[in-house]
Structure formats: structure tokens, C-alpha cells
Amino acid sequence: MYDPLTSKTIPAFHEAGMATYWQAVTPFPDSDSVALPAQADVVVIGAGYTGLNAAATLAKEYNKQVVLLEAGSIGAGASSRNAGFLLPGTGRLGFQDYRNKYGVDVAQAVQNEFAASIAHVHEAIDHSEYHCDFTHARYLRIAHNAKAAQLLQQQQPAYQPTLLDAEWLTADSLKQQIQGLPWGHGGLALTPAAALNPRALTAVYLEQAKAAGVSIVTGHPVTHWQALGDGTHELEAAGSTIRCQQVLVCTNGYLPAQPFADISQRQFPVLSSILVSRPLNAVEQQMLGLTVNDLVMDTRLLKYYYRLLPDGRILFGGRGAVRGQDADSGKQRQRLERALVQTFPQLEGLYADYFWSGWISVALDSMPRVFSPSPGVFTSAGYCGAGVAFASLAGKRLAQLAAGETLPALPFYQTPLPKYPMPQFRRVALRGLYQWQRWFGS
């Protein structure tokens, strides 16, 4: 599997042969890829949620000539490889974290922006032929031990001033609702949230970009990038070159180190893995007690997350391998299958029909950013594995920033992503974290 930290560049169609459940069940429109033109006003690199939204916004609202460059296929990265959790937040910071650091007014404004990101997704689906299996849901955070339950319950009052409804579930109440979960020590249920088919959402944004007149070029990884003296930029991709006024980098965790060294050192690409089971029969579903309206995540440092899909399958995800070359090994699949059985003992022996991995982008301070790292260059990254809603709105915000507009006065729009100190040792630290979790994380 392609590895952002060790591969010299992202290969063309790097995702070939890496089938996911979403690919198997989702009809997908043709990208109508064209030859790379010689020039454009703006080049957007990366055709996922952020890139598609940014390109469509610049073309439709600002009348820009936009070329969307994708190394592989449309949505080949995390946009088609995630779990379909549409959450009222992003990064790893909650309302209480923002309140403690920036004050209650900023924290409320942040939460309102997260609510706007969900509305942004919902509106796009409403105007599309793709329903995306959109289902209103609750985001259920389950405490994995007594200490975590105490900390989680203390967070509930903090949500009262926000647009979110937060309900505390005792351990007994939790077990009544999700009978198959023997270990939960309590849970915090947050609404609104939603579940959807993430690849179908990619199709929604692709159709919007095409309708806006964006020129889409697939199978063209950028291998060389030069800022010219006249303020323009020249990019080389698949042996062809294009010159433009502005470049928007929207690759998130899939960004290769070259030719994007400055941005690459501001994020940490980490693998997350997902398995999807065979369809459960009615008796098995009743034993578990999960519904399609439950999006569940535990409170471990290295979290597991899961949901019941509309066709009765269980989707179960967690941390992946350290290196890309180990991503889709039998060892990683078996580890995740064991975690599924530890979570739901009734599913002992259940075989997964699908297993895949994808790269997420982790910010040093757990907060994503939309920013300009240098003149004429704009980027958004650091969603920390919770970017379905925010990554979509971030594309619109990124386009607004490139067009010279002032973004809302929120922390993730006002400062750049901080650089990792000694970035060459990011993987060493990750191995240490995984080992620590193995020994002490329960």
C-alpha cells in the first residue's frame, strides 16, 4: 500500500486492487477526466471531500478556471475509505477543550461551525440524486472503564449552551439499549449526528464539481512543483506541466513528502483499518441491540468505532498498521477481528467479508487547520479521522480564503498547522504509543 512517509511520490491509481465495501455497493459516475491543460487560474490537488468542494466553490461562486488534479481515482483516499460517521466535530478536541483554552464564546462559535458542516453535507445530498443512505443518528461515546465513565459524565453539562443535545447513559441503561455490549461503563449520547455512505457522498460532490465546470484530471500525481518569480506556480504531473496563479493542496493524510515537504511535516499520516462483516440475521441483530441510528466509539486512547449498516452488516474499525506495506496483512485483519469479538462476544466466529485501510491526518495539537503556508498556496488538513462533515465545509472555506475573503474568527482558521518537532521520528513515537496501549491501555 502507498505510504506517504516512505514512498517518493504518490503513484498513479495507487488505490487499484484495494476494494472496500463502499466500492462494492455504490454506483459511481464517470469522472469525465480530461487531458491536463497548459494553464488555469487555480489548481486543486486531491479529489476528495475537501478538494471537490473547494474546486466547485471557486468555479461556481468566483468564476475561476479550476483544474482538479487527482493522483488516482476520484475519492480514492479517505473520502471513500471511512466509516461514514457524520459527527458534530473534528480533530480530537471536544467542546470542553475549546472552552478551557479559548473561552465559552469561542467554544460555542466552534460548535456552531461544526453544526454548519453537517448542514452543508445535508444540503448537498438534498440537491443530488444520491441519497447516500443518509440517516439521522446519535453519536454514542462509551466509557471503557470506570475512570473514563467519570470523566465522560463530567463533560455532559458543558454541552448545555451548545446546539448539541447530550444525554448521559448509566451502565445499566446502556446495557438495556445495546444488549450485546457487556463491558460498557456508561455512555454519552450526542445529537445531532448522522450516518451515511461515504463513497456516495463523494459522488455527490463530483457531480457538483462537474456541473460547476471544473476540469477534472485523474491518474496524474504531482511530481514537481515550482514557485516562479512572477508569482505563478508550475506543476508537473504524469509528464505534463500546468501553470496557475494559485494551488490548493487537499490531500490530507495522503500527502507525499515530496514535493510538499513543508506541509507534510505539519501532519502525521496514520493508518486506520475497517472490516465489514457478512449480513447479520434478525436474531443476531436482536442479540446485539445496535440500530442503524447508533454511531459508537469507545474512550480508549486508540479507539474502536462501529455501526450497524443498512443491510445488516457490522462495520468495525480501529487503528491500523504502522507502515503502509503492512496495512492489508492478515495480521492486521485478525487483530481487528479479535477486537470485534472482545467488544461483542456473541459474534465469535463471524467472518469479515471486507477489510481495508486508509490514511488519516493527525495534527500535532489535535486541531485541524485551513490556512495558507506560502503566497498563492492554500491547504486544509489534520482532521484526525473525524473529517466527513468538516472536510466538506473546509473545502468551501479554503476556496473562500483563496478568493481573499475573511473566514470566521475561529482557532482552526487563524493559525497554521504547527510543525512536528523532529518529524523523522514520528513513526518511532507511534510504535511506542501502540506498545504502551497494548500493555496499559485497557
C-alpha positions as CSV (number, residue, x, y, z in Angstrom):
1,M,0.0,0.0,0.0
2,Y,1.2,3.5,-0.8
3,D,2.9,5.1,2.2
4,P,3.1,8.9,2.5
5,L,6.3,8.9,4.6
6,T,8.3,6.4,2.6
7,S,7.0,6.5,-1.0
8,K,8.9,9.1,-3.0
9,T,5.7,10.2,-4.6
10,I,2.1,9.0,-4.7
11,P,1.7,6.5,-7.6
12,A,-0.9,7.0,-10.2
13,F,-4.0,5.0,-9.4
14,H,-2.4,3.9,-6.1
15,E,-5.7,2.5,-4.8
16,A,-6.0,-0.1,-7.6
17,G,-6.9,-3.5,-6.2
18,M,-7.9,-2.2,-2.7
19,A,-11.6,-2.9,-2.8
20,T,-13.8,-1.6,0.0
21,Y,-17.4,-2.4,1.0
22,W,-18.4,1.1,-0.2
23,Q,-17.0,0.4,-3.7
24,A,-18.9,-2.8,-3.9
25,V,-22.3,-1.3,-3.1
26,T,-22.1,2.2,-4.6
27,P,-22.8,3.1,-8.2
28,F,-20.4,5.8,-9.2
29,P,-20.5,8.4,-12.0
30,D,-17.7,8.7,-14.6
31,S,-15.2,11.4,-13.7
32,D,-15.1,12.6,-17.3
33,S,-11.3,13.1,-16.9
34,V,-9.6,15.4,-19.5
35,A,-6.1,15.9,-20.6
36,L,-4.1,18.3,-18.4
37,P,-4.4,21.8,-19.8
38,A,-1.4,24.1,-20.0
39,Q,-2.8,26.7,-17.6
40,A,-5.6,27.6,-15.2
41,D,-6.4,30.1,-12.6
42,V,-6.3,27.6,-9.8
43,V,-5.1,24.0,-9.5
44,V,-6.7,21.9,-6.7
45,I,-4.6,18.8,-5.8
46,G,-6.7,15.9,-4.4
47,A,-10.2,15.0,-5.4
48,G,-11.7,14.0,-2.0
49,Y,-14.3,15.9,0.0
50,T,-12.2,19.0,0.6
51,G,-10.8,19.2,-3.0
52,L,-14.1,18.6,-4.7
53,N,-15.9,21.2,-2.5
54,A,-13.0,23.8,-3.0
55,A,-13.0,23.3,-6.7
56,A,-16.7,23.6,-7.1
57,T,-16.9,26.7,-4.9
58,L,-14.1,28.5,-6.8
59,A,-15.6,27.7,-10.2
60,K,-19.2,28.4,-9.3
61,E,-19.1,31.3,-6.9
62,Y,-15.9,33.0,-8.0
63,N,-15.9,32.2,-11.8
64,K,-12.4,30.7,-11.6
65,Q,-10.9,28.4,-14.2
66,V,-10.2,25.4,-12.0
67,V,-8.3,22.2,-12.7
68,L,-8.7,19.4,-10.2
69,L,-5.7,17.1,-10.2
70,E,-6.1,13.6,-8.7
71,A,-3.3,11.0,-8.5
72,G,-5.6,8.1,-8.6
73,S,-9.4,7.9,-9.0
74,I,-12.0,10.3,-7.6
75,G,-12.2,9.9,-3.8
76,A,-9.5,7.2,-3.8
77,G,-8.3,8.2,-0.3
78,A,-10.1,8.7,3.0
79,S,-13.2,10.1,1.4
80,S,-14.2,6.7,0.1
81,R,-12.5,4.6,2.8
82,N,-14.0,6.0,6.0
83,A,-16.8,4.6,8.2
84,G,-19.5,7.2,7.2
85,F,-19.8,8.9,10.7
86,L,-21.1,12.4,10.2
87,L,-20.2,13.9,13.5
88,P,-20.6,17.4,15.1
89,G,-16.9,17.9,15.4
90,T,-13.5,17.1,14.0
91,G,-10.0,16.6,15.3
92,R,-9.6,15.2,18.8
93,L,-10.9,18.2,20.8
94,G,-14.3,18.5,22.3
95,F,-16.4,21.4,23.4
96,Q,-14.8,21.4,26.8
97,D,-11.3,21.5,25.4
98,Y,-12.2,24.6,23.3
99,R,-13.9,26.3,26.2
100,N,-11.0,25.7,28.5
101,K,-8.5,27.1,26.1
102,Y,-10.4,29.9,24.3
103,G,-13.4,30.7,26.4
104,V,-17.1,29.8,26.2
105,D,-18.0,32.3,23.4
106,V,-15.4,30.8,21.0
107,A,-16.3,27.3,22.0
108,Q,-19.9,28.0,21.1
109,A,-18.9,29.5,17.8
110,V,-16.8,26.4,17.1
111,Q,-19.7,24.1,17.8
112,N,-21.9,26.3,15.6
113,E,-19.4,25.8,12.8
114,F,-19.5,22.1,13.3
115,A,-23.3,22.2,13.1
116,A,-22.9,24.2,9.9
117,S,-20.7,21.4,8.5
118,I,-23.4,18.8,9.0
119,A,-25.9,21.2,7.4
120,H,-23.6,21.7,4.5
121,V,-23.4,17.9,3.8
122,H,-27.2,17.5,4.2
123,E,-27.9,20.4,1.8
124,A,-25.6,18.8,-0.9
125,I,-27.4,15.5,-0.6
126,D,-30.8,17.1,-0.8
127,H,-29.9,18.6,-4.1
128,S,-28.5,15.4,-5.5
129,E,-29.8,12.2,-7.0
130,Y,-27.7,10.2,-4.5
131,H,-29.5,9.7,-1.2
132,C,-26.2,8.3,0.4
133,D,-28.3,6.2,2.8
134,F,-28.4,9.3,5.0
135,T,-29.8,8.5,8.4
136,H,-30.1,10.8,11.4
137,A,-28.2,9.2,14.3
138,R,-26.8,9.7,17.7
139,Y,-23.0,9.7,18.4
140,L,-22.5,7.4,21.3
141,R,-19.2,7.6,23.2
142,I,-18.9,4.6,25.5
143,A,-16.6,4.6,28.6
144,H,-14.3,1.6,28.5
145,N,-13.6,1.7,32.3
146,A,-14.9,3.4,35.5
147,K,-12.4,6.3,35.4
148,A,-13.3,7.1,31.8
149,A,-17.0,7.0,32.7
150,Q,-16.5,9.5,35.5
151,L,-14.6,11.9,33.1
152,L,-17.2,11.4,30.4
153,Q,-20.1,12.1,32.7
154,Q,-18.4,15.3,33.8
155,Q,-18.5,16.6,30.2
156,Q,-22.2,16.4,29.9
157,P,-23.1,19.8,31.5
158,A,-20.6,21.6,29.2
159,Y,-22.8,20.9,26.2
160,Q,-25.8,22.7,27.6
161,P,-25.0,26.1,26.0
162,T,-24.5,24.5,22.5
163,L,-26.7,23.2,19.8
164,L,-26.0,19.7,20.8
165,D,-28.2,17.5,23.0
166,A,-26.1,15.5,25.4
167,E,-27.6,12.6,27.3
168,W,-25.8,10.6,29.9
169,L,-26.5,6.8,29.9
170,T,-25.6,4.8,33.0
171,A,-24.0,1.4,32.6
172,D,-27.4,-0.3,33.3
173,S,-29.2,1.9,30.8
174,L,-26.5,1.3,28.2
175,K,-26.8,-2.4,28.5
176,Q,-30.6,-2.3,28.2
177,Q,-30.2,-0.4,24.9
178,I,-27.2,-2.3,23.5
179,Q,-27.7,-5.8,25.0
180,G,-24.7,-7.3,23.3
181,L,-22.2,-4.9,24.9
182,P,-21.1,-6.5,28.2
183,W,-18.3,-4.1,29.2
184,G,-19.7,-0.5,28.8
185,H,-19.4,1.6,32.0
186,G,-21.7,4.3,30.8
187,G,-22.0,6.5,27.7
188,L,-22.6,10.0,26.5
189,A,-25.1,10.3,23.6
190,L,-24.7,13.4,21.4
191,T,-27.2,14.5,18.8
192,P,-27.5,15.7,16.0
193,A,-25.2,13.3,14.1
194,A,-25.8,11.2,11.0
195,A,-24.7,8.0,9.2
196,L,-24.2,7.8,5.5
197,N,-22.4,6.0,2.6
198,P,-19.2,8.0,2.3
199,R,-18.5,6.9,-1.3
200,A,-21.9,8.1,-2.4
201,L,-21.2,11.4,-0.8
202,T,-18.0,11.6,-2.9
203,A,-20.3,11.1,-6.0
204,V,-22.5,14.0,-4.8
205,Y,-19.5,16.3,-4.7
206,L,-18.1,15.0,-8.0
207,E,-21.4,15.9,-9.7
208,Q,-21.3,19.3,-8.2
209,A,-17.8,19.9,-9.4
210,K,-18.6,18.8,-12.9
211,A,-21.8,21.0,-13.0
212,A,-19.6,24.0,-11.9
213,G,-17.3,23.5,-14.9
214,V,-14.3,22.1,-13.1
215,S,-11.7,20.4,-15.4
216,I,-11.0,17.0,-13.7
217,V,-7.8,15.2,-14.4
218,T,-7.3,11.7,-12.8
219,G,-4.2,9.5,-12.7
220,H,-1.9,12.5,-12.5
221,P,0.2,12.6,-9.4
222,V,2.2,15.8,-8.9
223,T,5.9,15.1,-9.1
224,H,7.4,18.6,-9.3
225,W,6.2,22.0,-8.1
226,Q,8.0,25.3,-8.6
227,A,7.0,28.8,-7.5
228,L,8.0,31.2,-10.3
229,G,9.3,34.7,-10.0
230,D,6.2,36.3,-11.4
231,G,4.0,34.8,-8.6
232,T,2.7,31.9,-10.6
233,H,3.2,28.2,-9.9
234,E,4.3,25.5,-12.3
235,L,3.4,21.9,-11.6
236,E,4.4,18.7,-13.3
237,A,2.1,15.7,-13.3
238,A,2.4,12.5,-15.3
239,G,4.9,14.1,-17.7
240,S,2.8,17.2,-18.4
241,T,3.0,20.7,-16.9
242,I,0.5,23.3,-15.9
243,R,0.9,26.9,-14.8
244,C,-1.5,28.6,-12.4
245,Q,-2.0,31.6,-10.1
246,Q,-2.9,29.5,-7.0
247,V,-2.5,26.0,-5.7
248,L,-4.9,24.3,-3.2
249,V,-3.5,21.2,-1.6
250,C,-6.3,19.0,-0.4
251,T,-4.7,15.6,0.1
252,N,-4.9,15.4,3.9
253,G,-3.3,12.1,5.1
254,Y,-2.3,11.0,1.6
255,L,0.1,13.9,1.0
256,P,3.5,12.6,-0.1
257,A,6.7,14.2,1.4
258,Q,7.8,15.4,-2.0
259,P,7.2,17.9,-3.5
260,F,5.2,19.0,-0.4
261,A,7.8,18.9,2.4
262,D,6.7,21.9,4.3
263,I,3.1,20.8,4.5
264,S,4.0,17.2,5.0
265,Q,5.9,18.0,8.2
266,R,2.8,19.6,9.7
267,Q,0.8,16.4,9.8
268,F,1.2,12.8,10.7
269,P,-0.4,10.2,8.4
270,V,-1.7,7.3,10.4
271,L,-3.4,4.2,9.2
272,S,-7.0,3.3,10.3
273,S,-8.4,-0.1,9.4
274,I,-12.0,-1.2,8.9
275,L,-13.7,-4.5,8.5
276,V,-17.3,-5.2,7.4
277,S,-19.0,-8.5,8.3
278,R,-21.4,-10.6,6.4
279,P,-25.1,-9.6,6.9
280,L,-26.3,-10.5,10.4
281,N,-29.7,-12.3,10.6
282,A,-32.5,-10.9,12.6
283,V,-31.7,-13.0,15.7
284,E,-28.1,-11.8,15.7
285,Q,-29.1,-8.2,15.3
286,Q,-31.5,-8.5,18.2
287,M,-28.8,-10.0,20.4
288,L,-26.6,-7.0,19.8
289,G,-29.2,-4.3,20.2
290,L,-27.4,-1.9,17.8
291,T,-29.5,0.1,15.4
292,V,-28.6,1.9,12.2
293,N,-29.1,5.1,14.3
294,D,-26.2,4.4,16.6
295,L,-22.6,5.6,15.8
296,V,-20.5,4.2,18.5
297,M,-16.9,5.0,19.6
298,D,-15.2,4.0,22.9
299,T,-13.0,6.2,25.0
300,R,-9.7,4.3,24.6
301,L,-6.7,6.4,23.5
302,L,-6.6,4.2,20.4
303,K,-10.3,4.0,19.9
304,Y,-12.6,1.4,18.3
305,Y,-15.7,2.6,16.4
306,Y,-18.6,0.7,14.9
307,R,-22.1,0.9,13.4
308,L,-24.8,-1.3,12.0
309,L,-25.1,-0.8,8.3
310,P,-28.5,-0.6,6.4
311,D,-28.0,-4.2,5.0
312,G,-27.5,-5.7,8.5
313,R,-23.7,-5.9,8.4
314,I,-21.4,-4.7,11.2
315,L,-18.8,-2.1,10.4
316,F,-15.9,-2.2,12.9
317,G,-12.8,0.0,12.8
318,G,-9.7,0.9,14.7
319,R,-6.0,1.7,14.4
320,G,-4.2,0.1,11.6
321,A,-0.6,-0.9,10.9
322,V,2.4,1.5,11.4
323,R,3.6,1.2,7.8
324,G,1.8,1.1,4.5
325,Q,3.5,-2.2,3.5
326,D,1.8,-3.9,6.4
327,A,-1.6,-2.3,6.1
328,D,-3.6,-5.1,4.5
329,S,-1.8,-8.0,6.0
330,G,-3.6,-11.0,7.6
331,K,-2.2,-10.0,11.0
332,Q,-4.0,-6.6,10.9
333,R,-7.2,-8.2,9.9
334,Q,-7.0,-10.8,12.6
335,R,-6.2,-8.2,15.3
336,L,-9.3,-6.2,14.3
337,E,-11.5,-9.4,14.3
338,R,-10.3,-10.2,17.8
339,A,-11.2,-6.7,18.9
340,L,-14.7,-7.1,17.4
341,V,-15.2,-10.3,19.4
342,Q,-13.9,-8.7,22.6
343,T,-16.5,-6.0,22.0
344,F,-19.3,-8.3,21.1
345,P,-18.6,-11.9,22.4
346,Q,-21.8,-13.1,20.6
347,L,-20.0,-12.6,17.3
348,E,-17.4,-15.2,17.9
349,G,-16.5,-16.9,14.6
350,L,-18.1,-14.1,12.5
351,Y,-16.2,-13.7,9.2
352,A,-15.5,-10.3,7.7
353,D,-16.4,-10.0,4.0
354,Y,-14.4,-6.8,3.6
355,F,-11.2,-5.4,5.1
356,W,-9.3,-2.3,4.1
357,S,-7.1,0.5,5.5
358,G,-6.8,4.2,4.8
359,W,-4.6,7.1,5.9
360,I,-5.9,9.8,8.3
361,S,-4.1,13.1,9.1
362,V,-3.2,13.8,12.7
363,A,-2.4,17.3,13.8
364,L,0.2,17.9,16.5
365,D,-2.3,19.8,18.7
366,S,-5.3,17.6,17.6
367,M,-6.9,20.5,15.8
368,P,-7.3,20.8,12.0
369,R,-6.5,23.9,10.1
370,V,-7.4,25.8,6.9
371,F,-4.5,28.1,6.1
372,S,-2.0,29.5,3.6
373,P,1.5,28.2,4.2
374,S,3.0,30.4,1.5
375,P,1.9,33.0,-1.1
376,G,-0.6,31.6,-3.5
377,V,-0.7,28.2,-1.7
378,F,-3.6,27.1,0.5
379,T,-4.3,23.8,2.3
380,S,-6.5,22.1,4.8
381,A,-5.6,19.0,6.9
382,G,-5.4,17.5,10.3
383,Y,-9.0,16.1,10.7
384,C,-7.7,13.3,12.9
385,G,-10.0,10.7,11.5
386,A,-13.2,12.6,12.1
387,G,-13.5,14.7,9.0
388,V,-16.5,13.6,6.9
389,A,-18.5,16.7,7.8
390,F,-15.8,19.2,8.5
391,A,-13.6,18.2,5.5
392,S,-16.6,19.1,3.2
393,L,-17.1,22.5,4.7
394,A,-13.3,23.0,4.9
395,G,-13.2,22.8,1.1
396,K,-15.7,25.7,0.9
397,R,-13.7,27.7,3.5
398,L,-10.5,27.0,1.7
399,A,-12.0,28.4,-1.5
400,Q,-13.2,31.5,0.3
401,L,-9.7,32.0,1.8
402,A,-8.1,31.7,-1.7
403,A,-10.6,34.2,-3.0
404,G,-9.5,36.8,-0.5
405,E,-12.4,36.5,1.9
406,T,-12.1,36.7,5.7
407,L,-13.0,33.4,7.4
408,P,-14.9,33.2,10.7
409,A,-12.7,34.1,13.7
410,L,-12.2,30.5,14.9
411,P,-9.0,28.9,16.1
412,F,-8.6,26.5,13.1
413,Y,-8.9,29.3,10.6
414,Q,-6.5,31.7,12.3
415,T,-3.2,29.8,12.6
416,P,-1.2,27.3,10.5
417,L,-0.8,23.7,11.4
418,P,2.2,23.5,13.8
419,K,5.2,21.5,12.5
420,Y,6.1,18.3,14.3
421,P,9.4,18.5,16.1
422,M,11.9,16.0,14.6
423,P,9.3,14.8,12.1
424,Q,11.7,11.9,11.1
425,F,10.8,10.2,14.4
426,R,7.0,10.3,14.0
427,R,6.9,6.6,13.4
428,V,9.1,5.8,16.3
429,A,6.7,7.7,18.6
430,L,3.7,5.9,17.0
431,R,5.3,2.4,17.7
432,G,5.8,3.4,21.3
433,L,2.2,4.6,21.6
434,Y,0.9,1.3,20.2
435,Q,3.1,-0.7,22.5
436,W,2.0,1.4,25.5
437,Q,-1.6,0.8,24.6
438,R,-1.0,-2.9,24.3
439,W,0.4,-3.1,27.8
440,F,-1.6,-0.5,29.7
441,G,-4.4,0.7,27.6
442,S,-7.2,-1.5,28.9
